């Protein structure tokens, strides 16, 4: 499987641009790098049927987030508050940072 280069990291704000949750904004909880997918807070909620066990005594139907493909979301810029594409820029000290293409502001704090 081919792995795309991902410009989105954990704790970034993203906007969903395709699918059943199109237009919603959420925070990235966990990347699934091998499948080019991300788990986003309160986005793509699915129902899981679980049997009673030692950890879950009640059992029943649980709701939790399912992974979404990277291509269905865009990174949100903190300054211009819009979904943007990013470019990488090297600073004087040699660090690489993500930069908003619209406002040229650094996304990495």
Order of alpha helices (4+ residues) and beta strands (2+ residues): beta-beta-beta-beta-beta-beta-beta-beta-beta-beta
